[in-house]
Amino acid sequence: MPVASAMKLLFCSDLHGDAPNYARLQAAAAELRPDLIILGGDMLPDDTALAPSEMGLNQPRYVRETFRPMIARLREAAGGARVLFVFGNHDWGSSVTAVAELADEKLLTVLNLETPTEVNGVVFVGYPHTPPTPWYVKDFERLDEIGDRPPLLGGAKWDPRFSRVLTHGAAVLFSKLPTIEDDLSELAAPPNPWVFVAHAPPFGCALDRTYGNNAYGSHAIRRTIEQHQPLLSLHGHIHESPRVSGEFKQQFGKTISVNVGQGLGSLSYASIEIDVPACKVTKLEHRQQS
């Protein structure tokens, strides 16, 4: 694959199906004309817990009926830019098949650990899982580190055997799954320049602060960044972190880590440029559009 001299990225996360913010994202793509649009997880609307019979069913319907044409319009606005996608902790396992259909249509690429995606000389690796949260959707949650105890609260998980959501206690949900540390221990870091797109931010930094200034990122993700030193790591998950910490980026050795956050009534996103041969981020702007 040819190596570009420069690459322009547009990154955002956590739109949760918000139509006005998707319209703003389309406008931003038309203005910036990026080479790549990176969607960092929780891009689909939540299924309400007030209608248990509908949980896990509305998201795939949204992907097929609303998200598909939205992604097509987004790409068109950006002049044909490629779209890279990771899931997040509010996404249901039932949506994986529906999003895979969009990947089969070449509308987007789902990033993962197992098959890094190279675009014009830059390699992209994705990871959707987060440490346990208080929210009810558990398909993309894992215990963070080996030896961690399950949380007090369980939640709901999509069961493909019955094509419906089943609720379980935390011990059942987490005890038989690998931890985030287990998953990331298998990562063989690509040669630089490479970009790590993980929905959860690294723990204990300016990118994982909730109201009250508490840290809710991942220890395992932070260790992976510190050990493997990607050029750039892109995160979401903690919407309010830039407002609480006053920062949307943090340096870990040679890695620049980013969480643009997300709000109500405006779109938060990042405009990024990479000098590919020099393996260097030459532009990083945090933008908001009302």
N, C-alpha and C positions, 0 to 999 in steps of 0.2 A: 504494500500500500504506500502511495507517495507521502512524503513528509512535507507538511505545510511550513512556511516560514513563520506564520503567525496564526493564532486561532482565537476567535471571539466566542465567548460563552455567555449565555443568559441563564442564571440559576435562580430558582425559587422553590418553595416547599410549602406544605400545609395549607392548601387552598380549600380543602374539605368540600369540593364541589361548588364553591361560591361563584355564581355566574358573573356578578359584577367584577370580581377580581380576575376571572378568566378573560373577560373583555379587556381589562387593563393590561393583562399579560400579552394579549394579542397586539394591543397598541404598542407596548414596549418592544415586542418582537419586530413590528413593522418599522419602528424608529431605529433600533440597534442593528437589525439585519445580521444576527449572530450566525456563526457556523454551526453551533450546537445549542440546543435548549435542554437543560437538565432539570428534571422534576424530582425533588428529593423526598417524596413520601407523603402520605395522607393527602393525596390530591383528590380523592373520591369522597362523596358525601357520607356522613355517618348514617347508619340505619338506626332509627330510634328504638330504644329499649322499651318504649311504651307500647310497641306493637310486636311482641315476641314472635308471632307467626311470620312476620315479614323480615326479621333480622337475617342478614346474609343473602337475601333474595333481591333486594332493591339495588344493591351496589352493582352486581353483574348486569342488571337491566340498564342502569345508568351508563355503564361502560359501553354497552352496545348501541344505545339509543342517543345518548347525549355526548359522551366523552369522545367517541369515534369521530363524529363530524367536527367537534371542537378542536381535536388534535390536527385534523386535516386543515382547518382554517388557520390554526396557529402556524403550521409549517408553511402554508401559502403566504401568510403575512410576512414571514421571515425570509422569503425567497427560496423556500425548499430546504430549510435547515433541518438537520436530523434531530430527533427527540430521544433522549435517554431517560429512563424511568426506573425508580425503585419504589417498592411498597413501604408502608409505614404501619404503626401499631393500631391505627383506627381502620385498617383495611381488613376485609374478610378473606379467608382462604378461598371462598367461593368465587372471588373476583379474579383469581389467578388464571383460570381458563379463559375468561372473557378478555383479559388484557393480552393473553397469548394470541388470541385471534387477531388483535391489532398488530402484534409483532409479526404474525404470518403475512399480514397485508403490507408490511414494511412501513407502517405508520409510526412505529416507535421501536426501541430496543430496550428490553428489560435487563438491567445490570445485575450481575451476581458475582460470587467469589470464584466459581468453578470455571467460567469461560470469560476471561477478560475481553473487553471490546476495544479494538484499536480503531482510531479515527485520525487519519492524516498524521501519523507519527506519535499520537498521544494515546495512552492506554487508560481505560476507565474500568474500575472495579466497584461493584455495588454491594451493599449489605442492608437489609430492611429491618432487622430485629432490634428491639429495645429492651432494657431491663423492665421488670414488672411495673405497671402503673395502676392507679386506682380505677381505670376505666374498664368496661365490661368486655371489650373485644380482646381476645387473647391469642389469635392466630399468629401474630408476628411479635410475640413477647417471649423472652427467654430469661432465665436466671443469668446474671452478669458473669460471675466468676465461679470456678469450681469450688464447691464447699458452701456456697450461699444457701441460706435457708429459704424455702418458699414464703411468699408474703402471707398475711393473714387472710386476705380476700381472694376468692377465685373469680370466675367469670364465665364467659361464653366462648365456644369454639365451633367452627364449622366442621361438621362430620360428613365427609363425602359418601359414607356408606348409606346414610339415610337422607342425604341432600337436605339437611336442616341443621339448625344450631342446637347444640346441647350445652347445658351448664354443668360445671364441675367445680369441686374445691381446688384450692391452689396446689395441694400436694399431687393430685391427679394430673393437673394441667402441666406442671413443671418438672416433676420428678423423673420422667422418662425421656425428656428432651435433652439434647446437648446444650451446654451453656454458650453464651456469646464467646467466652474464652475458648471453649472447645472448637467452635466454628472457626474463629480467627487464627487459631494455632495451625490450621491447615493452609493458611494463605502463603503462597510463594509470591513475594512482591515482584511485579514486573520491573524491567529496567526503566529508569527515568527517561522522559517525563511520564509520570502516571498520576491519576487523580482517583481518590477514594471517596465515593459517595455513600455515606452511611446516614440513615435517618436519625439515629441518636448521636448527640454530640459527645465529645470526650468529657470525662468527669472532672469537676473541680477547677473550672476555668471560667472565662468571661462568656462562654457559649452555652452554659447549661444552668443559668440562674433563673429560679422562679421567684415570684413575689415572696418576700420574706428573706430573699437572698440565699435560698437553699439550693444545693447542687443536686441535679437529677440526671446527669449524664452517665456514660458507661466507662468503668475502669478499664475493661478489656479493649475497648475502642481506643482509648487514650494510649494504652501500651502499644497497640498495633501501630498507631501513628508515630510514636516516639521511636519504635524499633525499626520500622520499614521506611519512614521518611518519604512519603509521597510528595510530589511538588505541591499539591493542593488537596485539602480534604473539605468536603461540602456536607453540611448537616442542617437539620431542621428540628422538629419535635417539640422544643421548648419555645413557644411562640413569643413569650415576653422577654426572653433573655437579653436581647439588645437594649430594651428599654430599662431593664433592671441594672445591668452591668455598665451600660453606656458604650459597649463595644460590640461589633459584629464579627471581629476577626481576632485571632490569637496565633502567635508563632510558637511552634514546637520544633526546635532545631531548625532544619531547612524547610519545614512544612508550614504553609499558611493554612490555618483552619478557619472556616467561615460558617456562621449561622446568621442568616439575614432576618430571622424571626418572621412573624406575621401578625397582622392586626385586623381590626374590623373597620370597614369603610375606606381602606386604602390597601394597595399592593406593595409589599416589600420584596425586593429582588436585588440581585447582584449583577453588575456588568463586569466581565473579567476578560482580560486579554493575556495570552501566553505567547512568548517568544519560544517557539518549539526547539529550534537548534540550540539555543542558549539555555534551554531548560529553566526558564525564568518567567514569573508572573510580572508583567509590565504595567498592568492596570487592574485595579480592584476598587470598584465603586459600589457603595450601598445606596440604593435608590428607593424612593417611595413615590407612588402615583395614586392620586385620589380620583 
